[in-house]
Amino acid sequence: MLKLPVYQIIVHPMDLSEEDPMNQLQRNFFNLITNIQRGNHMLDYKRNPIPIILILYAICFAFRTIEYFIFRTDQSMFGEAFIHKLAGILLLGISIPLFRYSWTEVGFSPEKVFRTILLGALLGAVVFTVGYGIEILIQSSTGDFSGLKFYVTSYSVLGNRGMQSSILFIMICIAGNLINVIMEEGVFRGLFVRLAEEKHSFPAVCILSSVLFGVWHIMQPLRNVIDGSQSMAGAFITGLILVITSTLLGIQYCMLYKLTGSLWAGMAAHFVNNTTANLLHVVTSSGVDELLTVRITIAQTLSFLIVLFFYITRNRKE
């Protein structure tokens, strides 16, 4: 009988101290991957990284599902589903040494950190200034615009929820969004891109990572259907829009990663995107943030086109 070769991630358990809890987690994770590999030679991450990426994604998605449907922290005073993202950061911290990468190799470069963060934040600030400006013009043209208000809400596909203005809630909002961008950029644009580039070209890697990022955002409409707060048809349309827009957002952040050589710009732009939606609100005579989707669509479309322009321009020069 023909015996297929068995490939294993080249990590030696003896290198991991049994006394360190983090190393013990790495050992357990290594054992999980090795046991799976014994029955499947496809899990050599350098020759075929996709199965490993899908396993890591499934673990993150499982934590996300548990938090959205059981803990529901985004519907609590925290206003953010942060537990599964902390789990994702932990998984990232285990995976990087497990796959023999450095933090720099997955995008956390120590070079030009402040400059790159400033670049991403500036990009986010400019496009959202345009987005808010157009929204205000539209509302003003009908005589509905009342002003801008600064307070904390949690984002929902059915509209922003909550209304808190204390320093405590502002700090919780900022902390939650920091955790969010570290996890999502570190896993989707950092680890997944680095793993997939072992075998595949960057355009293919960018599409894979971004589609996974798009599917990542179906949780809210799915929960809305189960809770009875949204119809099946409405949730399907909302989910489809979220998947498409989040996929495009993922492509944008992948291009930023390649343009700058690190994750910092994408993290800053991502942070501005989320935090602005949580904190700065357009008030009209009939409600608040009624054109929130329009504002975000304008800002992100403009941001995507700017990043795409610079990405294409640089590639042509090279």
N, C-alpha and C positions, 0 to 999 in steps of 0.2 A: 504494500500500500504506500502510495506517495505521501510523504510527510512534508507539510508546508512549514517553512521557517516561522518561528515565533519571535516577533520583535518586542522589545520592552523599552520603556523609557529608561534612559541610562542614569539612574539615580541609585545610589547604594544606601540601603537602610542603616548600615553601620556608621554612615557619616552623620546621622541624626542622633543627637543626644536624647536619651530616654527621660532625662530630668526636665527638659524644657517642654512645657505644654504645647507650644507652637510646633516644636519638632515632633511631638507625639501626634499632633493632627496631621502633619506632613507624612509621617510614617503610615498612619491609617489610610490616608488618601492614596499614597503610593501603593499600599497593599490592595486597595480597591481596583486601581487601574491595572496592576499586575495580574490580579486574578481574572479580570475580564480579558486581558490580553492572552492569557494561556489558552483561552478558547477562541480567540479571534486575532489572527495575525494582521488584520487591517488596522489595528490600533498602534502602529508605529507612527508617532506624531511627526517625525521628520519626512517620512515617505507619504503618509496619508493623514494629515492633521484634522480633517473634517470630522471624523467620528469623535475625537477628543473634544473638539470645540462643541459639538452637539451634546456630549455628556455634561460638560461644564455649564452649558446653556440650560439644559434640563434641570440641573441642580438649582441654579439661580431662579428659574421659572417656578420650580416647586415651592421655594421659599416665598416667592412673590404671591403665588396662589394662596398659600396658607395665610399670609398676612392680609390680603385683600378680602378673603372670605371668612376668616375666623377672627383675627385680631382687629382688623379694620381701623388701624391707627390713623389713617387719613380722615376718618370720620370722627376722630376723638379731638381733644383739645390740642393735640400736636399738629393736626392738619396736614400731616405728611406720612406716607407709608415708608418708614425709614428702617425698620428692623431687617427686612430682606436685603436692603442695600448695605447695612452693616455686615450681614452674612456674606454678601458679594465681595465686600472689601476684604473680609477674612479669607475667602476663597482665593482672591487675587494674591494676597500675601503668602498663602500656602503654595499656589501654583508657580509663581515666579521662580523661587529657588528649586522647586520640584523639576521644572523643565530646564534648569540650568541657565536661566536668563538673569540679567541684572535689571534693576528698576529703570535704568537709562534705556535699555534695549526695548522696553515696552512703553516708552514715551515720557517717563518721568525724568527728563534730562535736567541736570543741575545748571546748564548753561543758559544765560539770558532769560532767566525765569521771570523776573519782574517785567522786562521789556515785552516778552511774549504774552504774559497775562494782560498787560496794558493794551496790547494790540487787539486781543480777543474782546476785552471789555469795551474798547472804543468801537469796534465793529458792531457789537450788540447795542451800544448806546445810540449810535448813528441811525441804524435801521429802525429801532423802536421809536426814536424821535420822529422819524418819517411816518411810522405806523400810527402813532398817537396823533400826529398833526393831521393826517388825512381823516382819521376818525372824528376829530374835533371839528374839522371843516364840514364833514357830512352832517354831523349833529347840529352844528351852528346854522347850516343852510335851511334847516327845518324849524329852527328856533327852539330846539330841545336841550341844547347844551347848557349845563348848569355850572360845571367846573370840574377840577381834578381833586381827588381825595386820597390821602395816604393812610392806609391801614392794612392789616393782615387778613387775607382770606386763604382758604385752601382751594386749589384749582379743581374743577370738576367739568366733565364734558357737558353737563347740564347747566353749567354756569358756576361762577365763583361762590363759595359758601363761607359763612362766618363773617365776623366783622370785629376785629380786635385791634386796639391801637396802643396797648401798653408795651413798654420796652421788652418785657419778658417774652411776649408773643412775637415781637419783631426778631428777637435773638433766636427763638425757636425756629422761626421761618428761615433765617439766614443759615443756621446750623443744619437744618434739614436739607436745604438746597446745596450746601457744601458737600454733605454726605452723598447726595444724589449724583452730583457731577463727578465726584471722585470715583464712585462705583461704576457708573455707566460709561464714562470716558475710559477709565482704567480697564474695564472688562471688554467692552465692545470695540473701542478704537485702539486700546493698548494690547491686552493679552490676545484677543481673538485675531487681530490683524497680524501680530507678530507670529503666532502659531501658523496661521494660514499662509503667510509669506514664505514659510519653509519649503512650500511646494508650488504655490500658485502665484500668478501675477497680481500686481496691486489692484488693477481694475476689477478683477474677479473677486479678490479679497474684500474690496470696498463694497461690492454689491452684496456678498454673503453677509458681512457684518451688519450692513444697513438693513437688509431684509429681516434679519433676526431682531434688530432694534425696533423695526416697525411692528412686528408681531408682538413684541414685548409690551406694546401699549394697548392691547385689546382687552385688558383686564377690567377696566371701568365699565365699558358698555356691556360686557358679558355679565358682570355683577348686577348692573342695572336691570337686565332682563330677568335674572333670577329673583331680584328683590321686587320686581313688578313696577319699577319706577320708569321704565322705558319699554316701548313695544319691540317685538322682535325685528320688525322692518326698520324702525328707527335706530335700534342698536346696531343692526347690520350696516346701515349707511354710515353711522357715526364711526363704527369700528373700521370700516374700509377707508374712510377719510383719515383716521388716525394712523393706520398702517402706512398709507401712501405718504402722508406728510412727515411722519417720523422716519420713514425710510429715506426720504429726501434730506431730512435734517441729518441723518446718520452719514449720508454721502458727503454732505457739506463738511461735517466735522472730520471725516476721513481725509478730505482734501486739505483741510487746515493742518492736520497732523503732518501730511507730506510737505506742505509748504513751509512749515516752521520747524519741522524735525522733532516736535514734542507735542504733548497733549495739552499744554498750558493754555494756548489760545482757544482751543475748542472748549476746554473746561470753563474759561472765563465767559465766552460767548453763550454757552449753555446756561451758566449761572445767571447771567443778565436776563436771558430769555425767561427763565422760570421765576426768578425773584421779582422782576418787573410785573409779571402777571399777578403775582401774589400781593404786591404792595401798592401799586399806583393804579387808581381806578378812575374811569370816566363816568361822571354822574350826569344824568339827564333828568328832565322833568318826569319821565315815566319809569326810571329805574337806574341800574348801575351796570356798566360793562355790557351793554346790549349788543355792541358790535365787537366784542372781544375776539371772536373767531376771525373777523375781517382784519382787525388790527394785527393779530399774530400772523395771518397769512401774508399780509403786505410786508411786514418786517422780515419774515423768514424767506419770502421769495426774493426780496431785494438782497438779503444777506447771501443767499445761495448764488445769485447771479454775480455778485461781487467776487466771492471766493472762486467760483468757476472761471471767471475771467482771468484772475491772477494765476490759477492753476494751469489753464490752457496756455497762457502767455509764457509761463516759465518752461513748460514742456516743449514749446516750439523753439525756445532759445537753446534748450539742451539738445 
